[in-house]
Amino acid sequence: MRRTTRLLVTGTVLLVLALGGLYGGVLADLGPAGTPQRVPGLDADTVLSGFGRDGGTAGTVARLEGQLRTEGNDPARLSQLGLAYQVRWRETGNAAFLPLSERALRRVLASRPKDAIATLALGNLALIRHDFHGGVLGDALLELGRYRLTFATFDRMAALKPSIASYARVAYARELLGDRRGARTAMGLALDAAGGVPEPTAWAHVELAKLALGDGRVSVAEEHVRAALAVFPGYVLALEQLARVQAARGNLEAATAAARRAVSSVPLPQFVALLGDLLEREGKTAEAARQRATVATIDRLLAANGLRLDLESAVFRADHRVRPAETVRLARRARAARPSIYGDDALGWALARAGRCSEAERWLDRALRLGTRDALLYFHRGYAAGCAGDRSAMRGWYRKALAQSPAFSVRWAPVAQEALS
């Protein structure tokens, strides 16, 4: 962010580790009313600054659990433990840490109902689970498509407390509004604010890699991926981006190997789906089908731990034309819960893949209303145009997608290239 006193809304959701976006790598700094919540001697930044050192987050969790067992309940330690469980979720993708986090934080509120850190952490947990009505204000408004209020909230956050959290949100706001250079600047400040703590630093590098890859700057993306893996060896989000970088370079074998490492470390739907797409590109269709078949099973396991992935599931199902009519219904529910531009896109994409082309175009036009420069959004719009019979418009949108990022999707960039050739 070039100015910390004003958002200048001229320009990733992210989402959670399960989604690979805004909420990974950093906890919110705003309370549920959108105002700074500070507790003398203990705040979210203080807690996070200790993670990754002295045995890492796993060591922090073990230490706090041991202290609570031997010394009894202490609200400050329970708050730290609740936050630490969420960081462990980001580091490992193990959804079992989420109910553990909730139990620890609710134990705090049972004795201290107005505890700011526990309230904040429960709001962050709601965001991880895609309960946007119960989440932290600015991030929840973002997913509910209330962009004017979202950007005003992020504006105030950045002015009051410049930090990795506020810089990351400014970056995402600018990305949504098409200011990708501004997004890179803000995320660079987020990287500086991470202060070398391994997981936040690695996360910021991954976000910079995603921005670079989204602009077709493959070498820059790879530099950030390598930096993330250097500071946090085996970091699963960096492995995912390494797979995408290698695919962008045409190194499918290396890309598949990186995706396999990500899946073996944390078998999340996004990693499994990526591996399936890479295997299909290599002509290993049977193995690709087996990987895709596991996605629904993983979704059910995540749902059992409170994660709501309807929107991501709808996009995946539409990609693979899984029961199109049912997928449209799922996408409608997802869009009702998350009426953001990506909710509009998911519904439009599901409609297009179901052959309901004119209806799809209306939703996909809405998805572009902020001026977001996202090659996949352009591709979806072009596909709907072709589906509606306008091949010239389809090719125009495909050219725009490839100009933005020639390797925007392992699955769909080759489709666009073939259509134009």
Secondary structure, 3 states (H helix, E strand, C coil): CCCCCCCCCCCCCCCCCCCCCCCCCCCCCECCCCCECCECCECHHHHHHHCCCCCHHHHHHHHHHHHHHHHCCCHHHHHHHHHHHHHHHHHHCCCCHHHHHHHHHHHHHHHCCCCHHHHHHHHHHHHHCCCCCCCCHHHHHHHCCCHHHHHHHHHHHHHHCCCHHHHHHHHHHHHHCCCHHHHHHHHHHHHHHCCCCHHHHHHHHHHHHHHHHHCCCHHHHHHHHHHHHHHCCCCHHHHHHHHHHHHHCCCHHHHHHHHHHHHHHCCCHHHHHHHHHHHHHCCCHHHHHHHHHHHHHHHHHHHHCCCCCHHHHHHHHHHCCCCHHHHHHHHHHHHHHCCCHHHHHHHHHHHHHCCCHHHHHHHHHHHCCCCCCCHHHHHHHHHHHHHCCCHHHHHHHHHHHHHHCCCCCCCCHHHHHHHHC
